[in-house]
Amino acid sequence: MGKSYEERLTTKEEAKTHDAPAITWESDLVVAPSTKTMEPAAGTVIEDTKEGPALGSEAKEEVAEMVLHRPLVDPLVNDLDRHSRYYLYHFATQLCEDMVVYDMPGRNPIRDIIPATSAYPLLLHVIIANSAFHVFNLSRNPMGQSAYQARPSSCLVAYYQAVSRFGAPLQSSYKDALTAKTNALSLLAKNVATVTPSNIDLILVTILLFVNYTLVESGKDKWKVHMDGALSLIKLLGEPAYLQRPMSRLRLTILSDLLVFYVLGSTLSFSTMTKFVPDTIDLEPILRYAETNNYLSCPAPLLRIMLESFELPDSRDGASGDLREHIQEQVGVLLQRALAFDPITWSCDFEPTSPFEDLKQRVRIASAHRSAVCIYLARVLPCTHPLLDPASDTALVNLTTLAKWFLELFSLCASSPRTSHCRGCPACS
């Protein structure tokens, strides 16, 4: 028999997270001892202040001096001002790890694009904008205890520890964020007008970072404008000049993250959504990459069910009875597929891709996603539909029971110690 979760927990060590390389600041002054041999002047006698015999005029004195010198600066940040260097460092050490499920060496393509900022000012400005606004939000949180949390968050502590190298927290972070955002928007307009196979991925990752920025900045509908622009560019990826087979890891990361935003945005949209990718692009690798890399970690089968539901015709305006019945029938099929999804089986299959022994957390995450998909699909059906009516022998799901179970899952997650594995759970987020 296989080991239980508790047994495996004692035998499998958690993998260490990726430590981003530190950036060398030009303002850092390094104190180094320097020995200098001095020849005494003729006729002088040097007395040793230490215990021991005095030295004659022939002796040499080693005078230790403290020399201040500037270290070599990383060429990546050599031309950046002091604040921009810190924002780049903050992005590498804090924001990058929040954009993936597991922040492991070689498994975070967002961090890997940072060196490209030296050649692409567009990418540099949008990264600075994200980082500066994140710093602005952090700087408004108190370091001490508050009524909302017993102790400060780890990212807040890390921020104050890192920024102390500048002498004090950055006071211009909000202004810096708006300035970088304005510069990035101006450069984005120019780059979108000259899209080529060599720059389309960097333009798309910039748009992805703009989506993240607008969600953090206001959470309003501005991010949808960027998603519309991204969908227009994604259509180009299906053309022969832009097609990649197999897709690079960077493109998989971009498309998988945009796919998740597309699905989330579609649940809030009251209009028919365009198809996410053209038929010439295989969707399966994107779905599989999304469940193992995107921070929400939504199982690929559930993502596919959501995408198929978006392709159903709109029955709100002037739809005939036959059309409505057909749509409800198709929704019923999708609902049955969602209910047939087994969170435990998926979590066990997912385990080889996880550096942690986190089977229980994975089951919770998958269960929460399944409940959310079922609730979304069931909202299309009338409450008297045989699949929902508790009095019907063919009822598949009870929304009241499902919502109650979801709240119980939320309470369970809230009472458990929060770890990085909970980042993708809808009940924890």
C-alpha positions as CSV (number, residue, x, y, z in Angstrom):
1,M,0.0,0.0,0.0
2,G,1.1,3.6,-0.7
3,K,2.1,5.9,2.1
4,S,-0.5,8.2,3.6
5,Y,-0.3,11.9,3.3
6,E,1.1,12.2,6.9
7,E,3.8,9.6,6.2
8,R,4.9,11.3,3.0
9,L,4.9,14.7,4.7
10,T,7.6,13.5,7.1
11,T,9.8,12.1,4.3
12,K,9.6,14.8,1.6
13,E,11.3,18.1,2.2
14,E,9.9,21.3,0.8
15,A,11.9,22.7,-2.1
16,K,13.5,26.0,-1.5
17,T,12.1,29.0,-3.3
18,H,14.1,30.8,-5.9
19,D,16.3,33.5,-4.6
20,A,16.6,36.4,-7.1
21,P,20.1,37.8,-7.5
22,A,20.7,41.0,-5.6
23,I,21.2,44.1,-7.6
24,T,24.3,46.1,-6.9
25,W,23.4,49.7,-6.2
26,E,25.7,52.5,-7.3
27,S,25.1,54.3,-4.0
28,D,26.3,51.4,-1.9
29,L,29.6,52.3,-0.3
30,V,31.8,49.4,0.5
31,V,34.3,49.8,3.3
32,A,37.5,47.9,2.7
33,P,40.7,47.8,4.7
34,S,43.8,48.9,2.8
35,T,47.4,48.5,4.0
36,K,49.9,51.1,3.0
37,T,53.6,50.9,3.7
38,M,55.1,54.2,4.7
39,E,58.8,55.0,4.9
40,P,59.6,57.2,8.0
41,A,61.4,60.4,7.5
42,A,65.2,60.5,8.0
43,G,66.2,61.0,11.6
44,T,62.8,60.2,13.1
45,V,62.1,57.5,15.7
46,I,58.9,55.7,15.6
47,E,57.6,54.4,19.0
48,D,55.4,51.5,19.1
49,T,52.3,52.1,21.2
50,K,51.9,48.3,21.7
51,E,53.9,46.3,24.3
52,G,57.2,45.3,23.0
53,P,60.6,46.9,21.9
54,A,60.7,50.1,20.1
55,L,61.5,50.0,16.4
56,G,64.4,51.9,14.9
57,S,64.3,54.2,11.9
58,E,64.8,51.3,9.5
59,A,61.4,49.8,10.5
60,K,58.4,50.2,8.3
61,E,55.0,51.0,9.6
62,E,51.9,49.5,8.2
63,V,49.2,52.0,8.4
64,A,45.7,50.6,8.1
65,E,43.3,52.9,6.3
66,M,39.6,52.7,5.7
67,V,38.9,53.2,2.0
68,L,35.5,54.0,0.6
69,H,34.9,52.8,-3.0
70,R,32.0,52.1,-5.2
71,P,31.4,48.6,-6.4
72,L,30.9,47.6,-10.0
73,V,27.3,48.1,-11.0
74,D,25.3,45.5,-12.9
75,P,25.1,46.7,-16.5
76,L,21.4,45.9,-16.5
77,V,20.7,48.8,-14.1
78,N,23.8,51.0,-14.8
79,D,21.7,53.7,-16.6
80,L,18.8,53.6,-14.3
81,D,18.1,56.1,-11.5
82,R,18.1,55.1,-7.9
83,H,14.4,54.5,-7.5
84,S,14.1,52.6,-10.8
85,R,16.8,50.2,-9.6
86,Y,14.9,49.5,-6.5
87,Y,11.6,49.0,-8.3
88,L,13.3,46.4,-10.6
89,Y,14.7,44.7,-7.6
90,H,11.3,44.7,-5.9
91,F,9.7,43.2,-9.0
92,A,12.3,40.4,-9.1
93,T,12.1,39.5,-5.4
94,Q,8.4,40.0,-4.6
95,L,6.0,40.5,-7.5
96,C,7.5,37.7,-9.7
97,E,6.7,35.0,-7.1
98,D,3.1,36.1,-6.8
99,M,2.5,35.5,-10.6
100,V,3.2,31.7,-10.5
101,V,2.1,28.8,-8.4
102,Y,5.6,27.7,-7.4
103,D,8.5,30.2,-7.6
104,M,11.3,27.7,-8.4
105,P,14.6,28.1,-10.2
106,G,14.0,27.9,-13.9
107,R,10.2,27.8,-13.6
108,N,9.4,31.5,-13.5
109,P,9.5,32.9,-17.0
110,I,8.3,36.3,-15.7
111,R,11.5,36.7,-13.8
112,D,13.5,35.5,-16.8
113,I,12.4,38.4,-18.9
114,I,13.9,41.0,-16.6
115,P,17.2,41.2,-18.5
116,A,15.2,42.1,-21.6
117,T,14.4,45.5,-20.0
118,S,17.8,46.8,-21.0
119,A,16.8,46.5,-24.7
120,Y,13.0,47.1,-24.4
121,P,12.1,50.3,-22.6
122,L,8.4,49.4,-23.0
123,L,8.9,46.4,-20.8
124,L,11.0,48.3,-18.3
125,H,8.4,51.0,-17.8
126,V,5.5,48.6,-17.3
127,I,7.5,46.6,-14.8
128,I,8.4,49.8,-12.9
129,A,4.8,50.8,-12.9
130,N,3.7,47.5,-11.4
131,S,6.4,47.5,-8.8
132,A,6.0,51.2,-7.8
133,F,2.3,50.8,-7.3
134,H,2.8,47.7,-5.2
135,V,5.3,49.7,-3.1
136,F,2.7,52.4,-2.8
137,N,0.2,49.9,-1.4
138,L,2.7,48.4,0.9
139,S,3.8,51.8,2.3
140,R,0.3,52.6,3.4
141,N,0.2,49.5,5.7
142,P,1.3,49.9,9.3
143,M,4.3,47.9,10.4
144,G,2.9,47.1,13.8
145,Q,-0.1,45.1,14.8
146,S,-3.5,46.3,13.6
147,A,-7.2,45.3,14.1
148,Y,-7.0,43.3,10.9
149,Q,-3.9,41.3,11.3
150,A,-1.9,40.2,14.4
151,R,1.4,40.7,12.6
152,P,2.6,42.4,9.4
153,S,2.7,40.4,6.2
154,S,6.0,38.9,5.0
155,C,6.1,41.1,1.9
156,L,5.7,44.2,4.1
157,V,8.6,43.2,6.3
158,A,10.7,42.3,3.3
159,Y,9.9,45.7,1.7
160,Y,11.0,47.7,4.7
161,Q,14.2,45.6,5.1
162,A,15.2,46.1,1.5
163,V,14.2,49.8,1.2
164,S,16.2,50.7,4.3
165,R,19.3,50.5,2.2
166,F,18.1,53.8,0.8
167,G,17.8,55.3,4.2
168,A,14.0,55.5,4.3
169,P,10.8,54.2,2.5
170,L,10.2,55.7,-0.9
171,Q,7.8,58.6,-0.7
172,S,7.3,59.1,-4.4
173,S,6.1,55.6,-5.3
174,Y,2.6,56.7,-6.4
175,K,4.0,59.4,-8.7
176,D,6.7,57.0,-10.0
177,A,4.0,54.5,-10.8
178,L,1.8,57.0,-12.8
179,T,4.9,58.3,-14.6
180,A,6.1,54.8,-15.6
181,K,2.5,53.9,-16.6
182,T,2.2,56.9,-18.9
183,N,5.6,56.2,-20.5
184,A,4.6,52.6,-21.0
185,L,1.3,53.4,-22.6
186,S,3.0,55.8,-25.0
187,L,5.6,53.2,-26.0
188,L,2.9,50.5,-26.2
189,A,1.0,52.5,-28.8
190,K,4.1,52.8,-30.9
191,N,5.0,49.1,-30.6
192,V,1.5,47.8,-31.4
193,A,1.7,49.8,-34.7
194,T,4.9,47.8,-35.7
195,V,4.2,44.3,-34.6
196,T,6.6,41.7,-35.9
197,P,7.3,38.0,-35.1
198,S,10.4,39.1,-33.1
199,N,8.6,41.5,-30.8
200,I,5.0,40.2,-30.5
201,D,5.7,38.1,-27.4
202,L,7.2,41.1,-25.5
203,I,4.3,43.2,-26.5
204,L,1.9,40.5,-25.2
205,V,3.8,40.2,-21.9
206,T,3.6,44.0,-21.6
207,I,-0.2,43.8,-22.0
208,L,-0.3,41.0,-19.5
209,L,1.5,43.2,-17.0
210,F,-0.9,46.1,-17.8
211,V,-3.8,43.8,-16.9
212,N,-2.2,43.1,-13.6
213,Y,-1.5,46.7,-13.0
214,T,-5.0,47.9,-13.7
215,L,-6.5,45.1,-11.4
216,V,-4.2,46.2,-8.6
217,E,-4.7,49.9,-9.2
218,S,-8.5,50.1,-9.3
219,G,-10.1,46.7,-10.1
220,K,-12.5,48.3,-12.5
221,D,-13.2,47.5,-16.1
222,K,-10.1,49.2,-17.5
223,W,-8.3,45.9,-17.7
224,K,-10.8,44.7,-20.3
225,V,-9.4,47.2,-22.8
226,H,-6.0,45.5,-22.6
227,M,-7.6,42.1,-22.9
228,D,-9.3,43.2,-26.1
229,G,-6.0,44.4,-27.5
230,A,-4.3,41.1,-26.5
231,L,-7.0,39.0,-28.2
232,S,-6.4,41.0,-31.4
233,L,-2.7,40.1,-31.3
234,I,-3.3,36.5,-30.3
235,K,-5.2,36.1,-33.6
236,L,-1.9,36.9,-35.3
237,L,-0.2,34.0,-33.5
238,G,-2.1,31.6,-35.6
239,E,-0.6,32.9,-38.9
240,P,2.4,31.0,-40.3
241,A,4.9,33.8,-39.7
242,Y,4.0,33.9,-36.0
243,L,3.2,30.3,-35.3
244,Q,5.5,28.4,-32.9
245,R,5.5,24.6,-32.8
246,P,6.2,23.7,-30.1
247,M,5.5,27.0,-28.3
248,S,8.2,28.6,-26.2
249,R,7.8,28.7,-22.5
250,L,7.5,32.4,-22.5
251,R,4.6,32.2,-25.0
252,L,2.9,29.4,-23.0
253,T,3.2,31.6,-19.9
254,I,1.7,34.6,-21.6
255,L,-1.2,32.7,-23.2
256,S,-2.0,30.7,-20.1
257,D,-2.2,33.8,-17.9
258,L,-4.3,35.7,-20.5
259,L,-6.5,32.6,-20.9
260,V,-7.3,32.7,-17.1
261,F,-8.1,36.4,-17.3
262,Y,-10.2,35.7,-20.4
263,V,-12.2,33.1,-18.5
264,L,-12.7,35.3,-15.5
265,G,-13.6,38.3,-17.6
266,S,-16.1,36.3,-19.6
267,T,-18.0,35.4,-16.4
268,L,-18.6,39.1,-15.9
269,S,-19.4,39.9,-19.5
270,F,-23.0,40.1,-20.9
271,S,-21.9,39.9,-24.5
272,T,-20.7,37.0,-26.6
273,M,-16.9,36.6,-26.3
274,T,-14.7,36.0,-29.3
275,K,-12.7,32.8,-29.4
276,F,-9.5,32.9,-27.4
277,V,-7.1,31.3,-29.9
278,P,-7.4,30.5,-33.6
279,D,-7.9,26.9,-34.6
280,T,-4.3,26.7,-35.8
281,I,-3.1,26.9,-32.2
282,D,-3.4,23.8,-30.0
283,L,-5.3,24.8,-26.9
284,E,-4.4,21.7,-24.8
285,P,-0.8,22.7,-23.9
286,I,-2.0,26.2,-22.8
287,L,-4.6,24.6,-20.6
288,R,-2.2,22.2,-19.0
289,Y,0.4,25.0,-18.5
290,A,-2.2,27.2,-16.9
291,E,-3.1,24.7,-14.2
292,T,0.6,24.2,-13.2
293,N,1.9,27.7,-13.6
294,N,-0.8,30.3,-13.2
295,Y,-1.3,31.4,-9.6
296,L,-5.0,30.4,-9.6
297,S,-4.1,26.8,-10.7
298,C,-7.5,26.1,-12.1
299,P,-7.6,22.5,-13.4
300,A,-7.5,22.2,-17.2
301,P,-10.7,20.1,-17.6
302,L,-12.7,22.9,-15.7
303,L,-11.1,25.6,-17.9
304,R,-12.1,23.7,-21.0
305,I,-15.7,23.4,-19.7
306,M,-15.8,27.2,-19.2
307,L,-14.5,27.9,-22.6
308,E,-17.1,25.6,-24.2
309,S,-19.8,27.3,-22.3
310,F,-18.8,30.7,-23.8
311,E,-19.4,29.3,-27.2
312,L,-23.1,28.6,-26.6
313,P,-25.4,31.1,-28.3
314,D,-27.0,34.0,-26.4
315,S,-30.6,33.1,-25.5
316,R,-31.6,36.3,-23.8
317,D,-32.9,38.3,-26.7
318,G,-35.6,36.9,-28.9
319,A,-34.5,33.3,-28.6
320,S,-37.1,30.7,-29.6
321,G,-38.3,28.0,-27.2
322,D,-36.4,25.4,-29.1
323,L,-33.1,27.3,-28.9
324,R,-33.5,27.9,-25.2
325,E,-34.2,24.2,-24.7
326,H,-31.1,23.3,-26.8
327,I,-28.9,25.7,-24.8
328,Q,-30.2,24.3,-21.5
329,E,-29.5,20.8,-22.7
330,Q,-25.9,21.7,-23.6
331,V,-25.5,23.4,-20.2
332,G,-26.7,20.2,-18.6
333,V,-24.1,18.2,-20.4
334,L,-21.4,20.6,-19.3
335,L,-22.7,20.6,-15.7
336,Q,-22.5,16.8,-15.6
337,R,-18.9,16.9,-16.9
338,A,-18.1,19.4,-14.1
339,L,-19.6,17.2,-11.5
340,A,-17.8,14.2,-12.8
341,F,-14.5,16.0,-12.3
342,D,-12.7,14.2,-9.4
343,P,-10.5,16.7,-7.4
344,I,-8.7,13.8,-5.6
345,T,-7.7,12.1,-8.9
346,W,-6.6,15.5,-10.4
347,S,-4.6,16.3,-7.3
348,C,-2.8,13.0,-7.4
349,D,-2.0,13.5,-11.1
350,F,-0.8,17.0,-10.3
351,E,1.6,15.8,-7.6
352,P,4.7,15.2,-9.8
353,T,4.7,18.8,-10.9
354,S,4.6,20.1,-7.3
355,P,7.8,20.6,-5.3
356,F,5.7,20.3,-2.1
357,E,3.8,17.6,-0.3
358,D,0.5,19.6,-0.6
359,L,-2.1,17.0,-1.6
360,K,-4.7,18.2,0.9
361,Q,-4.3,21.8,-0.3
362,R,-4.6,20.7,-3.9
363,V,-7.8,18.8,-3.2
364,R,-9.3,21.9,-1.6
365,I,-8.3,24.1,-4.5
366,A,-9.7,21.8,-7.1
367,S,-12.9,21.3,-5.1
368,A,-13.4,25.0,-4.8
369,H,-12.9,25.5,-8.6
370,R,-15.3,22.7,-9.4
371,S,-18.0,24.3,-7.1
372,A,-17.4,27.7,-8.8
373,V,-17.9,26.2,-12.3
374,C,-21.0,24.4,-11.2
375,I,-22.5,27.5,-9.7
376,Y,-21.7,29.5,-12.9
377,L,-23.3,26.9,-15.2
378,A,-26.3,26.3,-13.0
379,R,-27.2,30.0,-13.1
380,V,-28.1,29.6,-16.8
381,L,-30.8,27.1,-15.9
382,P,-34.1,28.1,-14.4
383,C,-34.6,26.9,-10.8
384,T,-37.5,24.7,-12.0
385,H,-35.2,22.8,-14.4
386,P,-35.1,19.0,-13.7
387,L,-31.4,19.1,-13.1
388,L,-31.8,21.7,-10.3
389,D,-35.2,21.1,-8.8
390,P,-34.8,19.2,-5.6
391,A,-38.2,17.6,-6.1
392,S,-37.0,16.1,-9.4
393,D,-35.6,12.6,-9.5
394,T,-33.1,13.8,-12.1
395,A,-31.6,16.7,-10.1
396,L,-27.8,16.8,-10.3
397,V,-27.0,19.6,-7.9
398,N,-28.6,21.6,-5.2
399,L,-27.3,25.2,-5.3
400,T,-28.1,25.9,-1.7
401,T,-26.1,22.8,-0.6
402,L,-23.3,23.7,-3.0
403,A,-23.0,27.2,-1.7
404,K,-23.1,26.0,1.9
405,W,-20.3,23.5,1.2
406,F,-18.3,26.3,-0.4
407,L,-18.7,28.4,2.8
408,E,-17.6,25.5,4.9
409,L,-14.5,25.1,2.7
410,F,-13.8,28.8,3.1
411,S,-14.0,28.5,6.9
412,L,-11.7,25.5,6.9
413,C,-9.1,27.4,4.8
414,A,-9.4,30.5,7.1
415,S,-8.8,28.4,10.2
416,S,-5.8,26.7,8.7
417,P,-2.3,28.2,8.5
418,R,-2.0,30.1,5.2
419,T,0.9,29.0,3.0
420,S,2.0,29.7,-0.5
421,H,0.0,26.7,-1.7
422,C,-3.2,28.4,-0.8
423,R,-2.6,31.2,-3.4
424,G,-4.6,29.5,-6.1
425,C,-7.6,28.5,-3.9
426,P,-10.8,30.6,-4.6
427,A,-11.7,30.2,-1.0
428,C,-8.4,31.6,0.2
429,S,-7.9,34.3,-2.4
